[in-house]
Amino acid sequence: MTQDTFKNLLPKFTKALEEKGRSPSTILAYRADLEQLIDFLQGKNKVLTGDARPADIEAFRDSLLAQKYTPKSVSRKLNAVKTFFRWLVSEKLVVTDSSVDVAHPKIEPSVPKFLSPIEYRALRDVVRGDDRIAAIVEIILQVGLRISEVADLKIANISKDKVKIEAYATQPERTIPFNKPAKDVLARYLKLRPKTDSPYVFVSKNGNPLAVRNIRAAIDRYMQRAEVPGYSVNDLRTTFLVENLKAGVDLILLSQVMGHKRLSTTERYLELAEVKEPGKKQVLEEL
């Protein structure tokens, strides 16, 4: 078997991910994670596909933990590595999968966090002068989109009172209601949006699609300014769910809006929201 270098095969792997319909943000993250692995292996003089052994993958995992990456982040990076090695085996570029028996670091379960009304109103106040980020914050608070779904949102998929989330990765296509606060803030942003041929709603000043990492970094900065630094953009999505559960919105509707594959996933948040019995309201709450 003719061996190739990991570095040469990385572009072919990312192209394979594109052909499978993986989201741009996932592909970007996988590529960055695998570049870290490749750099690590090069430091051990292991550049060919047949050079890596299970002990090398374990050493890479342990080096990330030593660099103070959280177990959750290391586990995510290890997922990228395992996906890459499965692809190498499927393409007959290696005989055995060196990552298959490498264990994920133990992740202690954490309780989801959500902002109180006072806290998310404070965040609204500080983003008011930034129409783009204000629109992103409001859309997550009002309809619970994931940050990757916000980045991938296309103008063509927004109608009068609904928004279509295209299928990606393991998520099927879904259509969710778009309430008035979300529509209003988005309309304000679109009037000021840079002129560009990009199909995506949120773009940079140069008209390029806004990357997930840039959205996350901007919201983190505004969290600091709003004096709610203990939260992240993901907590806005949890805030949406908790507030709607408290308002008595139907559990099945919320599960569909959130894109949860199982109703039981949505049910777990009832305790967090301190709700004993789910409601039957068929309209999303306006936060």
C-alpha positions as CSV (number, residue, x, y, z in Angstrom):
1,M,0.0,0.0,0.0
2,T,1.4,3.4,-1.1
3,Q,1.4,5.8,1.8
4,D,0.6,9.5,1.6
5,T,1.1,12.3,4.1
6,F,-1.6,13.4,6.5
7,K,-1.1,16.9,5.3
8,N,-1.8,15.9,1.6
9,L,-4.9,14.0,2.5
10,L,-6.6,16.6,4.7
11,P,-8.0,18.6,1.7
12,K,-9.4,15.3,0.2
13,F,-11.1,14.5,3.5
14,T,-12.7,18.0,3.8
15,K,-13.9,17.6,0.2
16,A,-15.5,14.3,1.2
17,L,-17.2,16.0,4.1
18,E,-18.6,18.6,1.7
19,E,-19.9,15.9,-0.6
20,K,-21.7,14.3,2.4
21,G,-23.5,17.6,3.1
22,R,-21.7,18.4,6.4
23,S,-22.2,22.0,7.5
24,P,-19.5,24.6,6.6
25,S,-18.9,25.3,10.3
26,T,-18.4,21.5,11.0
27,I,-15.9,21.2,8.2
28,L,-14.1,24.3,9.4
29,A,-13.8,22.9,12.9
30,Y,-12.7,19.5,11.8
31,R,-10.0,20.9,9.6
32,A,-8.7,23.1,12.4
33,D,-8.7,20.1,14.8
34,L,-6.9,17.9,12.3
35,E,-4.3,20.5,11.6
36,Q,-3.6,20.4,15.3
37,L,-3.2,16.6,15.2
38,I,-0.9,16.8,12.1
39,D,1.3,19.4,13.7
40,F,1.5,17.2,16.8
41,L,2.5,14.2,14.8
42,Q,5.0,16.1,12.7
43,G,6.7,17.0,16.0
44,K,7.1,13.3,16.6
45,N,8.4,12.8,13.0
46,K,5.3,11.0,12.0
47,V,4.0,12.4,8.7
48,L,2.8,9.4,6.8
49,T,-0.6,7.6,7.2
50,G,1.1,4.4,8.4
51,D,3.2,6.2,11.0
52,A,0.5,7.0,13.6
53,R,-0.2,4.4,16.4
54,P,-2.9,4.4,19.0
55,A,-0.4,5.6,21.6
56,D,0.2,8.7,19.4
57,I,-3.5,9.6,19.3
58,E,-3.6,9.1,23.1
59,A,-0.6,11.3,23.5
60,F,-2.3,14.0,21.4
61,R,-5.4,13.8,23.6
62,D,-3.4,14.1,26.7
63,S,-1.4,17.0,25.4
64,L,-4.6,18.9,24.8
65,L,-5.7,18.3,28.3
66,A,-2.3,19.4,29.6
67,Q,-2.8,22.7,27.6
68,K,-6.0,23.2,29.7
69,Y,-8.5,22.4,26.9
70,T,-11.7,21.3,28.6
71,P,-12.6,17.6,28.4
72,K,-15.6,18.6,26.3
73,S,-13.4,20.4,23.8
74,V,-10.9,17.6,23.7
75,S,-13.7,15.1,23.1
76,R,-14.9,17.2,20.2
77,K,-11.5,17.3,18.7
78,L,-11.2,13.5,19.2
79,N,-14.4,13.1,17.3
80,A,-12.8,14.8,14.3
81,V,-9.8,12.6,14.6
82,K,-11.9,9.4,14.7
83,T,-14.0,10.5,11.7
84,F,-10.8,11.2,9.8
85,F,-9.3,7.8,10.5
86,R,-12.6,6.0,9.7
87,W,-12.4,7.8,6.3
88,L,-8.8,6.7,5.8
89,V,-9.9,3.1,6.4
90,S,-12.9,3.4,4.1
91,E,-10.7,4.8,1.3
92,K,-8.1,2.0,1.9
93,L,-5.4,4.5,2.7
94,V,-4.6,2.7,6.0
95,V,-5.3,-0.9,7.0
96,T,-6.2,-0.3,10.6
97,D,-7.9,2.6,12.5
98,S,-5.4,3.8,15.1
99,S,-8.0,6.0,16.8
100,V,-10.8,3.4,17.3
101,D,-9.7,2.3,20.8
102,V,-8.7,5.7,22.1
103,A,-11.0,6.7,24.9
104,H,-12.7,10.1,25.2
105,P,-11.9,12.1,28.4
106,K,-14.5,11.8,31.1
107,I,-16.9,14.8,30.9
108,E,-18.7,15.7,34.1
109,P,-22.3,16.6,33.3
110,S,-23.0,20.3,33.7
111,V,-26.3,22.0,34.4
112,P,-27.4,24.2,31.5
113,K,-27.5,27.9,32.2
114,F,-30.0,30.5,31.2
115,L,-30.2,34.3,31.6
116,S,-32.8,35.9,33.7
117,P,-35.1,38.6,32.1
118,I,-33.0,41.3,33.8
119,E,-29.8,39.8,32.3
120,Y,-31.0,39.3,28.7
121,R,-32.5,42.8,28.8
122,A,-29.1,44.1,29.8
123,L,-27.6,42.3,26.9
124,R,-30.2,43.8,24.6
125,D,-29.3,47.3,25.8
126,V,-25.6,47.0,25.0
127,V,-26.1,45.5,21.5
128,R,-28.6,48.0,20.5
129,G,-26.1,50.1,18.5
130,D,-24.9,47.0,16.6
131,D,-27.8,46.1,14.3
132,R,-26.2,42.8,13.1
133,I,-25.4,41.4,16.5
134,A,-28.7,42.8,17.9
135,A,-30.5,40.8,15.2
136,I,-28.5,37.6,16.0
137,V,-29.1,37.9,19.8
138,E,-32.9,38.5,19.2
139,I,-33.3,35.7,16.8
140,I,-31.7,33.2,19.2
141,L,-33.8,34.5,22.1
142,Q,-37.0,34.5,20.1
143,V,-36.8,31.3,18.1
144,G,-33.9,29.3,19.7
145,L,-31.7,28.8,16.7
146,R,-28.3,27.2,17.2
147,I,-25.4,29.5,16.5
148,S,-24.4,27.4,13.4
149,E,-28.0,27.7,12.1
150,V,-27.8,31.5,12.5
151,A,-24.6,31.6,10.5
152,D,-26.1,29.4,7.8
153,L,-29.4,31.2,7.6
154,K,-30.3,32.3,4.0
155,I,-32.4,35.2,3.0
156,A,-34.4,32.9,0.6
157,N,-35.5,30.7,3.5
158,I,-37.2,33.5,5.4
159,S,-40.9,34.1,4.7
160,K,-43.5,36.3,6.3
161,D,-43.8,34.4,9.5
162,K,-41.7,31.3,9.1
163,V,-38.1,30.4,8.6
164,K,-36.7,27.2,7.0
165,I,-33.7,25.6,8.5
166,E,-32.0,23.5,5.8
167,A,-30.9,20.0,6.5
168,Y,-27.3,19.6,7.7
169,A,-25.2,16.9,9.2
170,T,-27.7,14.6,11.0
171,Q,-30.3,17.3,11.3
172,P,-33.3,17.1,9.0
173,E,-34.9,20.2,7.4
174,R,-37.4,21.9,9.6
175,T,-39.6,25.0,9.4
176,I,-40.2,27.1,12.5
177,P,-42.4,30.1,13.3
178,F,-40.8,33.5,13.3
179,N,-42.4,35.8,15.8
180,K,-42.8,39.6,15.5
181,P,-39.8,40.7,17.6
182,A,-37.5,38.4,15.5
183,K,-39.0,39.7,12.3
184,D,-38.7,43.4,13.3
185,V,-35.1,43.3,14.4
186,L,-34.2,41.3,11.3
187,A,-35.9,43.8,9.0
188,R,-33.9,46.6,10.6
189,Y,-30.7,44.8,10.0
190,L,-31.5,43.9,6.4
191,K,-32.0,47.6,5.5
192,L,-28.4,48.2,6.6
193,R,-26.9,44.9,5.4
194,P,-23.9,45.4,3.1
195,K,-24.7,45.0,-0.6
196,T,-23.5,41.6,-1.6
197,D,-24.5,38.6,-3.7
198,S,-24.1,36.3,-0.8
199,P,-27.2,34.3,-0.1
200,Y,-26.6,34.4,3.7
201,V,-28.4,36.7,6.0
202,F,-25.5,37.7,8.2
203,V,-22.4,38.9,6.4
204,S,-19.2,40.9,7.2
205,K,-18.6,44.5,6.1
206,N,-16.9,43.0,3.0
207,G,-20.0,41.0,2.2
208,N,-18.6,37.6,3.2
209,P,-20.6,35.1,5.3
210,L,-20.2,35.7,9.0
211,A,-18.3,32.8,10.6
212,V,-19.5,31.1,13.7
213,R,-16.3,32.0,15.6
214,N,-16.8,35.7,14.8
215,I,-20.4,35.6,16.0
216,R,-19.4,33.8,19.2
217,A,-16.5,36.3,19.9
218,A,-18.8,39.3,19.3
219,I,-21.5,38.1,21.6
220,D,-18.9,37.2,24.3
221,R,-17.6,40.8,24.2
222,Y,-21.2,42.1,24.6
223,M,-21.8,39.7,27.5
224,Q,-18.8,41.3,29.2
225,R,-20.2,44.8,28.6
226,A,-23.6,43.8,29.9
227,E,-21.9,42.5,33.0
228,V,-23.1,39.0,32.5
229,P,-19.7,37.4,31.7
230,G,-20.6,34.0,33.0
231,Y,-22.8,33.2,30.0
232,S,-22.2,32.2,26.4
233,V,-24.2,32.4,23.2
234,N,-25.4,28.8,23.8
235,D,-27.1,30.0,27.0
236,L,-29.3,32.3,24.9
237,R,-30.8,29.2,23.3
238,T,-31.4,27.6,26.7
239,T,-33.0,30.9,27.8
240,F,-35.5,30.7,24.9
241,L,-36.5,27.2,25.8
242,V,-36.8,27.8,29.6
243,E,-38.9,31.0,29.1
244,N,-41.2,29.2,26.7
245,L,-41.6,26.3,29.1
246,K,-42.5,28.7,31.9
247,A,-45.0,30.4,29.6
248,G,-46.8,27.1,29.0
249,V,-45.8,26.5,25.3
250,D,-46.5,23.0,24.0
251,L,-43.6,20.6,24.6
252,I,-43.9,19.0,21.1
253,L,-43.9,22.4,19.4
254,L,-40.8,23.4,21.4
255,S,-39.0,20.1,20.6
256,Q,-39.7,20.7,16.9
257,V,-38.5,24.3,17.0
258,M,-35.3,23.4,18.9
259,G,-34.5,20.6,16.4
260,H,-34.4,17.9,19.2
261,K,-34.4,14.4,17.8
262,R,-36.2,13.0,20.8
263,L,-39.0,14.6,22.9
264,S,-37.2,13.3,26.0
265,T,-34.4,15.8,25.3
266,T,-36.8,18.7,25.6
267,E,-38.5,17.2,28.6
268,R,-35.2,17.3,30.6
269,Y,-35.5,21.1,30.7
270,L,-38.8,21.0,32.6
271,E,-36.9,20.7,35.9
272,L,-34.5,23.5,34.9
273,A,-37.5,25.7,34.2
274,E,-39.2,24.5,37.4
275,V,-42.3,23.4,35.5
276,K,-44.1,20.3,36.7
277,E,-46.6,19.9,33.8
278,P,-45.9,21.1,30.3
279,G,-48.4,23.5,28.7
280,K,-50.4,23.3,25.5
281,K,-49.9,26.9,24.1
282,Q,-49.3,26.7,20.3
283,V,-47.6,30.1,20.0
284,L,-44.1,31.0,21.0
285,E,-43.6,33.4,23.8
286,E,-42.2,36.8,22.9
287,L,-39.3,37.5,25.2
